[in-house]
Amino acid sequence: MAQMPAMVPAAAPADAHAIPLYGRDNPGALSSEVWSKAGGVDYTVRNVTFPTLTPVLPAKGKGNGAAVVVAPGGAFMLLAMDHEGWKVARALAAKGITAFMLKYRLTPTPKDEKEAAPFMGAMLGRELAHPMNGELLGKSDAPKDGAAAIAYVRQHAAQYGIDPRRIGMIGFSAGAMTARRVAIDAPAAARPDFLGYIYGPQDAETVPADAPPMFNAIALDDGLFPSKGFPIASAWMEAKRPVEIHAYQKGNHGFGLGMPGTTTTLVLDQFTAWLDMNGFLKPSHSARKDSQ
């Protein structure tokens, strides 16, 4: 947290296309949110209680029928809305993939920025030894919101010109942990067809035989999740599920679409090349059926 750019208070951006994730039953209120700009540039938000999903569409006639729910990170206490959210969604849409930016519920933090930073740092410090079994993930509504987002996109596939069998999820850091829980724990109707797991913890767990294919990317100098090898990828292999690993020499934690001067700048191209190799960008392909 100490290495993060200073947070400059900001008004919430206009988001006319945001969809309440649970419709009329949506919990919370927009008034709880605390918006800032990291370094005065990139939007972040804290204290989210009102989850939403924002479509980011390809240019007319350019969609390939695939869709991805984007889950930004922020230690379940903040969302990096620009850096790991809207920028990623727009980049996917530019490649013909219909993207859905997920703003999921967060652990409450002090409203004042000066109080929030040490609070979040202390909470995060307690979690890092066992991030996949910690309080922040364990008590979070993020996996529930992630599953609801996949279910919503699948239910409205025809409306967006999407193949309901080619709907995936990509997450960054806490968003990766969220996506991993959805991929493993959610019922079939709310489980993604593929998973982009970007600088999430590499700890192993039991992987079900019907887990979706996984694209796993992390920098070997990640300062938040120091290298343990790739136990989660090994667990995917033991379950006989497709998995691909990209371990970058440099990039640290939070490289988003890439840290300049490192090969992490290739991550989105590699992710979409992997999707294409596995048939997820081909209109007539039933990726879920063929990958099992």
Salt bridges, closest charged atoms under 4 A:
GLU33 OE2 - LYS103 NZ 2.72
ASP42 OD1 - LYS87 NZ 3.16
GLU113 OE2 - ARG46 NH2 3.39
GLU135 OE2 - LYS139 NZ 3.65
ASP141 OD2 - ARG105 NH1 3.64
ASP145 OD1 - ARG105 NH2 2.69
ASP163 OD1 - ARG165 NE 3.17
ASP163 OD2 - ARG166 NE 3.06
ASP185 OD2 - ARG181 NE 2.64
ASP193 OD2 - ARG154 NH2 2.94
ASP193 OD1 - ARG288 NE 2.86
ASP203 OD2 - LYS228 NZ 2.72
GLU205 OE2 - ARG180 NE 2.84
GLU205 OE1 - ARG181 NH2 2.85
ASP210 OD2 - ARG191 NH1 2.76
ASP222 OD2 - HIS253 ND1 2.80
GLU244 OE2 - HIS246 NE2 2.73
ASP269 OD1 - LYS95 NZ 2.78
ASP276 OD1 - LYS282 NZ 3.05
ASP290 OD2 - HIS285 ND1 3.19
